[in-house]
Amino acid sequence: MQRSPTFLNNMAKKLQVKMNSYIPDKVHGAITATIKQMVRAMLFGAQKINRQPLLHAPLQERERLVQRQIEFYKKAAATEGGITGAGGFLLGLADFPLLISLKIKMLYDIAAFYGFALDDYRERIYLLHIFQLAFSSHQHRREVYLQMRHWELQKNDLPEDIHQFNWLHFQQEYRDYIDLAKMAQLIPIIGAPVGAIVNYKLLNKLGNTAMNAYRMRWFENQKLLN
């Protein structure tokens, strides 16, 4: 996570920035508002049906449950991507909110299995950091990782309102990361297999990132307790 970006990483990021510069600010604003409201709705909506945190269990047992849950969401996302991909352009557009909802719900389940209660909004901010860690450019990923280290200390400096989260940067990084892969899903005939494969891999990446992020929290908390 702390490794410097490669030449190709830098070139890809510059190309993305250049492409974004051609998009009017009003369009960026509209996309940002849409993603902000969508993710916030998923965050607070999933909270109402979230499982209770798992208490007093060894790390091995927690991770066995987490891995089983990740497999479930990977298969669900692949099925959803295949169905929407087979439906052409209009149905393919429905994949975006459906996929976000699956990602957010999976993160909620993973957090609960590691014993973290999400009634504290700062824990939901941590979920957004995991989201960015999985779906961002190399440079931004390094910045997010450094924010997540020693989280128990850093979370005390967070603003009191989730509205102050940098939603513009969040949506640009997420959109840039998945744009090329998801565009192929809108193409007739190949949309179904592409949608299934891409969604499966995206959920797999997010699940692995979440496991490592919560392992980091787990061991940091153990040090604080000792």
N, C-alpha and C positions, 0 to 999 in steps of 0.2 A: 504493500500500500504506500510505503514511503519512497519507493524507487522513483527516480526522475523520469519524466515522460520521454519516450523514444522520439526519433526524428519523424516516424510515421504518425505517432500520436499527435505531435505538434502540427503536422501538415493537415491531418484530419480535422483537428480543432479549428485551425485557421479557415479551412474550407467551410465548416459549419458556421462560423462567425460571419464570413463573407456572405453566405446564402441568407442568413438571418437579417443582414443589413439591407437586403432588398425588400424585406417585408415591412410594410408600413407600421408605425408605432400603434396605430389604432387596432390593427390586426393582432399584434403581439398582446395588446391590452385585453382584447376580447378572448384570445386563447388562454391567457393567464387567468382571467376571471373564471372561465369555464372549468379549467383544471383545478383551480383553487376550490371552487364550490363542489366539484365532483369528489375530490379527495377528502375535503372536510366532511361532506355528507357520508362518505364511506367510513371515515374514521369514527364519527359520532354514531352512525347507524350501527356499525359492527359492534360498538361498545355495548349496545343494548342487548345483544345476543351473545356476548362474549362469555367464554367459560371462566370459571373461578380459577385463580392462581393455584398451581400445584405446590403444596407446602410439604416440607420434611421428606424429601425424596433425594436419593443420591443422583449425582450428575449423569451416571450411566443410564439410569432408568428414565430420566427426563429426555435424554437424547434418543433413546429408543422410541419413545412416544413422538418426539419431534420428527424423526425420520419417517415414521409411519404416516404422519400427517402431511408431510411434504409430498410423499408419493401419491396420496389421495388428491392433493391439489394439482399436482403435475398432470395426472390423468384427467381431472376435471377440466383443466385449462386446455389440454390437447383436444378433448372432445368438443369444447366450446369453439376453439379456433377452427377445427375442421368443419363444423356446421356453418359458422358464419362465413368461412372462406368459400364454401361451396355455393353460398347464396349470392355471390357477385358483389358489386360495389356497395349497394344500399345496405344489404345485410352485413357486409364487411365492416361498415362504419359502427355497427352495434358492438363489435368486438372490443372497442376501446374502453367504454365504461364497464363492460362485463369483466374484462381482464383486470382492470384496476380493482374492482370489487373482490375478485378472487385473491389478488395479491395482498390487499389490506387484511382480508379475513384470515389468510394464512399467517400473516405477521402477528395478528392478535392471538391466534392459537399458539404460535411458537412462544410468544412472550409469556402467556399463561403457563405453559409447560415448564418454562424456566423460573416460574415463581414470581413474575412481576405483574402487579395490578395496574391496569390502565385507566383507573379512575383519576389518576394524577395526569394532567395534560402534558407534563414534561416527559412522561413515558411515551405519550403519543408522538411528541417531537422526536424522541429517540427512534421511533418507527420510521418517521420521515427521513431521518439520517440514514437508516439502513437502506431505505428505498433509494436514496441518492448514491449510497456507496455501491449499490449493485448496478445502477443505470445512469452513470455519469461518465464524462470524459476523464482521462487519467489525471489531469491537473486538479480538477474539482474533487475527484475521489480522494486525493491526498489531503486536501483541505478539510473535507468532511471527516476523514479518519482522525485527524489531529483534534478535531472538535469532540470526537467520541471517546478519546483516551481520557482516563480519569474522570468518567462521566459523573460519578457521585459528587465530585467537587465542582465540575463545570456546570452542572444543571442548576446550581444555586444562582448563577449569573444570567439565567434565561429571562427574557421579558415575561410579564405576567399574562400576556395575551397572545394566543396562537396566530392572530391576524398579523402580527409583526414578523412572522416567518417570511423569508425571501421567496415568495411564490413565483416571481418572474424567473429567477435563476433556476428554480426547481423544474418548472415546465419546459424551459429551453433545454436543459440537460437531458431530461427524460425523453423529450420529443426527438432530440438529435440522436440519442442512443438507439431508439427503436424504429425510427422513420424508414430506413432502407429495408430492414427486415420485414416490417409490417406492410409496406407498399406492395410487395409481391403477393400478399394475401388477397389483394383486390383484383388480381388478374384472373379472368375466367379459366377454368379447367385446373390450373395449378394452385389456385387459391386454397382449396381444401387441405391438401397435404402440407403446403407451406404453413398455413395457419396452425395446423396441429403440431408440426415440428417446432416452429418458432415459439409458440406458447409453452410447450413442454420445456424447452431449454430456458426460457425466461423465468419460469417458476422454479426450475432447478437452480438457476443462478441466484435468484432471490433467497431461496431456502438455504443454500450453502452460506451465503453472505450473512443471513440472519443468525445461523448457528454459530458462526465465528464471532459475530458481534456480541452475542449473549454469552459465549464462552469467555470473552474478554471481560464482560461485566462480572461474570461469576467469579473469576479468579481475582479480580480487583477487589470485589466485596469480601472474599475470603481473607485477603491481606489486611483489609481494614478491620475485620473482626478479630484478627490475631494481633 
